[in-house]
Amino acid sequence: MARIVILGAGIAGHTVARYLNKWVGKQHEVVVVSPNAKWNWIPSNIWVGVGQMKEEQVTFDLTEVYSKTRVNFRQAKALAIHPEGNAENPSPFVTVEYTHPAKAGVQENITYDYLVNATGPKLNFAATPGLGPEHGHTVSVCTSSHALEANEKLQHVIDALRAGERRTIVIGTGHGMCTCQGAAFEYIYNVDHMLREAGVRDKARIVWLSNEYELGDFGMGGVHIKRGGYVTNGKTFAESLMVERNIEWITRAHVTRVEAGKIHYETLDGSYHELEFDFSMLIPPFAGVGLKAYDKAGADISAQLFAPNGFMKVDADYTARPYLEWSARDWPKTYQTPAYRNIFAVGIAFAPPHMISKPMQSANGTPINPTAPRTGMPSAAMAKAVAMSIRDMLNGAEKPTHTASMAEMGAACVASTGADFFKGTAATMTVFPVVPDFEKYPDYGRDIDLTFGEIGLAGHWMKYLLHHAFIYQAKLKPGWSIIPD
């Protein structure tokens, strides 16, 4: 019997676990290690952050779900990987520290035959002084508890607006190297929607603050979309949405620090600015969770397994080259680490070979450019491919049998306002592929017939239905495996 250890139980880790449980759970042991007791459908935290959903609608207890399977769940955080074992234990193992209240602080070494790193990101609020809900002056929707606090503070703003006061709301990215602009993009439209529902939109100034070079970049180098039979760019699409809703925007910005009621930021031209606010939701930059790695003799080999940002190196081409020499072929396909055939990394945990958007620096040398997105649909696709490869390798395959390159897969983003089935609207955008391939698609880098954007109620219905479909799937309800990831 082999043991597969999965570090993380988010979208990527849970996807690997549920498929391996289905395919090999009777013959092999599947262990999931996560510091969190609950699974969170993160895309719907947006609605929690405006009071349209409750926390229990976007989370569920992992122990309860895994108890119905053969998955061995450990509520713990991973500390270090020993891919060669050590003098006391010749088998590969990972050191974990329990976060479950009954065993908090207890460490354990868990041996493995296959290891999947799906730890996701560290929310690096500390990269910007004053950023974040715990020790700063801004809110977040990155976790369900963060979203609850965001809504609580938003409601205070709405109460003040109802009382006739004016308020400034700033939403966007809190650092020059942030990703997940899409989450902030959706949140700003939900806030706008809620203010209109409350009849106080005219008293609020709403500002989009982003590290994107242009609106609609989203860390994907911008996008050209087909809409209404003609081709336009993402900048025009995004700007039209902002103009229609009287939302101001500031791009090419790196937030240097946040004080109570004041954001300090630098722009690409090297100038420094201040922006006063009453409520601000700024996405933090992401980093690896801090996993270490050691060889058999106990020497630190973290730099061999991980990039400087803490994300795990996989089968990508990390050769440093000028931007114009970057290629879609650089991106990983199997997510297997180069040095150890039994280690994989999926979701945000893997290190991209480079950004998708063009790297930029301010006149002062400060990097200001979005990093590559790899959440949602791409995370689930690569997780399922890795699960299939491990299944086949357990059955005798010498190497990974399935691929899921972001240069060969599409993704859809649905920015929906409100959680009511009959009210609201959505901006729906699909791109194919996520990483542009100018060798295959020389005009725009993407298949223009599969890359499009629309606005309307249909997209809102789609987002609403996807929420319930993915929660149903993640809870392993009957027929879950027939629902597309």
Secondary structure as GFF3:
##gff-version 3
##sequence-region A 1 485
A	DSSP	beta_strand	3	7	.	.	.	ID=ss1
A	DSSP	alpha_helix	11	24	.	.	.	ID=ss2
A	DSSP	beta_strand	29	34	.	.	.	ID=ss3
A	DSSP	beta_strand	38	40	.	.	.	ID=ss4
A	DSSP	three_ten_helix	42	44	.	.	.	ID=ss5
A	DSSP	alpha_helix	45	48	.	.	.	ID=ss6
A	DSSP	three_ten_helix	55	57	.	.	.	ID=ss7
A	DSSP	beta_strand	59	61	.	.	.	ID=ss8
A	DSSP	alpha_helix	62	66	.	.	.	ID=ss9
A	DSSP	beta_strand	72	82	.	.	.	ID=ss10
A	DSSP	beta_strand	93	98	.	.	.	ID=ss11
A	DSSP	three_ten_helix	101	103	.	.	.	ID=ss12
A	DSSP	beta_strand	107	111	.	.	.	ID=ss13
A	DSSP	beta_strand	114	117	.	.	.	ID=ss14
A	DSSP	beta_strand	122	123	.	.	.	ID=ss15
A	DSSP	three_ten_helix	125	127	.	.	.	ID=ss16
A	DSSP	alpha_helix	144	162	.	.	.	ID=ss17
A	DSSP	beta_strand	167	173	.	.	.	ID=ss18
A	DSSP	alpha_helix	181	197	.	.	.	ID=ss19
A	DSSP	three_ten_helix	201	203	.	.	.	ID=ss20
A	DSSP	beta_strand	204	209	.	.	.	ID=ss21
A	DSSP	beta_strand	224	227	.	.	.	ID=ss22
A	DSSP	beta_strand	230	233	.	.	.	ID=ss23
A	DSSP	alpha_helix	234	244	.	.	.	ID=ss24
A	DSSP	beta_strand	248	250	.	.	.	ID=ss25
A	DSSP	beta_strand	253	259	.	.	.	ID=ss26
A	DSSP	beta_strand	262	267	.	.	.	ID=ss27
A	DSSP	beta_strand	272	276	.	.	.	ID=ss28
A	DSSP	beta_strand	279	283	.	.	.	ID=ss29
A	DSSP	beta_strand	286	287	.	.	.	ID=ss30
A	DSSP	beta_strand	292	293	.	.	.	ID=ss31
A	DSSP	alpha_helix	302	305	.	.	.	ID=ss32
A	DSSP	three_ten_helix	323	325	.	.	.	ID=ss33
A	DSSP	three_ten_helix	328	330	.	.	.	ID=ss34
A	DSSP	beta_strand	343	345	.	.	.	ID=ss35
A	DSSP	three_ten_helix	347	349	.	.	.	ID=ss36
A	DSSP	alpha_helix	377	394	.	.	.	ID=ss37
A	DSSP	beta_strand	411	416	.	.	.	ID=ss38
A	DSSP	beta_strand	426	431	.	.	.	ID=ss39
A	DSSP	beta_strand	452	456	.	.	.	ID=ss40
A	DSSP	alpha_helix	457	474	.	.	.	ID=ss41
A	DSSP	three_ten_helix	480	482	.	.	.	ID=ss42
###
